[in-house]
Amino acid sequence: MVYDDVGRHVARAGGFDRASVPLGIYVAWLANHQLLSDGFCDRVGELLTRVRFREVTGSELALAGCGGVLESAQLNAEGESFTSHYYGRYLDDFRAEFGMDPYSVKDDWDHYDRMARRLTAALMRFRAPARPWWQRWLFWR
């Protein structure tokens, strides 16, 4: 299943560099939370390491590693389950975080860090949706 394709955003964004930023942030976050498949990680190992060390941005991983396409084959089971559940509202959360056109967000790690907080909170809610808030603090449950 294809979740997103940078090509779908190029006309609105005005270019691949701007169109790849939202997807790049998401893919970098997936990488940093071990939600990518082993096969994909093996294939893009060096680039993935450079993203994790913040030598390059997630946009480069999205374009060079994913070919500008996010699809289920690149994700492990939890990554696929979460992305199926969440990705439909990702751009809405992206706009809510930055309050602007998603394609005008600067491609840097400061913006990644801001969006990563939202993504991680969404993942935590996804992992434990039915438990009351107070049970999350109980270690024996």
C-alpha positions as CSV (number, residue, x, y, z in Angstrom):
1,M,0.0,0.0,0.0
2,V,1.3,3.5,-0.9
3,Y,0.7,6.0,1.9
4,D,2.2,9.0,0.3
5,D,4.1,10.1,-2.8
6,V,6.1,13.3,-3.0
7,G,5.0,13.6,-6.6
8,R,1.4,14.2,-5.5
9,H,2.6,17.4,-3.7
10,V,5.0,18.9,-6.2
11,A,2.5,21.2,-7.9
12,R,1.2,22.7,-4.7
13,A,4.7,22.9,-3.1
14,G,6.4,24.4,-6.2
15,G,9.2,21.8,-6.3
16,F,10.5,18.5,-4.9
17,D,12.7,20.1,-2.3
18,R,9.6,21.7,-0.6
19,A,7.3,18.8,-1.3
20,S,9.6,16.4,0.4
21,V,9.8,18.2,3.8
22,P,6.6,16.8,5.5
23,L,7.2,13.3,4.2
24,G,10.9,13.5,5.2
25,I,10.1,14.5,8.7
26,Y,7.8,11.6,9.0
27,V,10.2,9.1,7.5
28,A,13.1,10.3,9.8
29,W,10.7,9.9,12.8
30,L,9.9,6.4,11.7
31,A,13.6,5.7,11.4
32,N,14.4,7.1,14.9
33,H,11.6,5.0,16.4
34,Q,12.6,1.7,14.8
35,L,9.4,1.5,12.8
36,L,11.0,0.7,9.4
37,S,11.3,-2.8,8.0
38,D,14.6,-4.7,8.3
39,G,14.8,-5.1,4.6
40,F,14.5,-1.3,4.0
41,C,17.0,-0.6,6.7
42,D,19.5,-3.0,5.1
43,R,19.0,-1.4,1.7
44,V,19.5,2.2,2.9
45,G,21.8,1.5,5.9
46,E,24.4,4.2,5.4
47,L,21.8,6.9,4.6
48,L,19.7,5.8,7.6
49,T,22.8,6.1,9.9
50,R,23.4,9.6,8.5
51,V,19.8,10.6,9.3
52,R,20.1,9.2,12.8
53,F,23.3,11.2,13.4
54,R,21.6,14.2,11.9
55,E,24.1,14.6,9.1
56,V,21.3,14.8,6.5
57,T,17.6,15.5,6.9
58,G,14.7,13.1,6.5
59,S,13.9,14.7,3.1
60,E,17.1,13.1,1.7
61,L,16.0,9.7,3.2
62,A,12.5,10.2,1.7
63,L,13.9,11.1,-1.7
64,A,17.1,9.0,-2.0
65,G,16.1,6.1,0.2
66,C,12.3,5.8,-0.5
67,G,12.2,7.3,-4.0
68,G,9.8,9.9,-2.7
69,V,7.2,7.2,-1.9
70,L,6.2,5.9,1.5
71,E,4.7,2.4,1.2
72,S,3.9,-0.5,3.5
73,A,6.9,-2.6,2.4
74,Q,9.3,0.0,4.0
75,L,7.6,-0.4,7.4
76,N,7.7,-3.1,10.1
77,A,4.5,-4.5,11.5
78,E,4.1,-1.7,14.1
79,G,5.1,1.0,11.7
80,E,2.6,-0.2,9.2
81,S,-0.2,-0.5,11.7
82,F,0.5,3.0,13.1
83,T,0.9,4.6,9.7
84,S,-2.4,3.0,8.5
85,H,-4.1,4.4,11.6
86,Y,-2.5,7.9,11.7
87,Y,-1.1,9.1,8.4
88,G,-4.5,10.3,7.0
89,R,-4.3,13.2,9.6
90,Y,-0.6,13.8,9.5
91,L,-0.7,16.9,7.3
92,D,-3.4,18.4,9.6
93,D,-1.2,17.9,12.6
94,F,1.7,19.3,10.6
95,R,-0.3,22.4,9.8
96,A,-1.5,22.7,13.4
97,E,2.1,22.6,14.7
98,F,3.5,25.1,12.3
99,G,0.5,27.2,11.5
100,M,1.4,27.7,7.9
101,D,1.6,26.1,4.5
102,P,3.2,22.7,5.1
103,Y,5.5,23.2,2.1
104,S,7.0,26.4,3.5
105,V,8.4,24.7,6.6
106,K,12.2,24.8,6.7
107,D,13.9,21.4,6.2
108,D,15.9,21.3,9.5
109,W,16.2,19.4,12.7
110,D,14.5,22.1,14.8
111,H,11.3,21.6,12.8
112,Y,11.7,17.8,13.0
113,D,12.0,18.0,16.8
114,R,8.8,20.0,17.1
115,M,6.8,17.6,14.9
116,A,8.5,14.5,16.5
117,R,6.8,15.5,19.8
118,R,3.4,15.3,18.2
119,L,4.2,12.1,16.4
120,T,5.5,10.4,19.5
121,A,2.4,11.4,21.5
122,A,0.2,10.0,18.7
123,L,2.2,6.7,18.8
124,M,1.8,6.5,22.6
125,R,-1.9,7.0,22.3
126,F,-2.0,4.4,19.6
127,R,-0.1,1.8,21.7
128,A,-2.4,2.2,24.7
129,P,-5.8,3.5,23.5
130,A,-8.1,1.8,25.9
131,R,-6.3,2.2,29.2
132,P,-7.3,5.1,31.5
133,W,-4.5,7.6,32.0
134,W,-3.9,6.6,35.6
135,Q,-3.2,2.9,34.6
136,R,-0.3,4.0,32.3
137,W,1.6,4.8,35.5
138,L,1.2,1.4,37.0
139,F,4.2,-0.7,36.1
140,W,2.7,-4.1,37.0
141,R,-0.2,-3.8,34.5
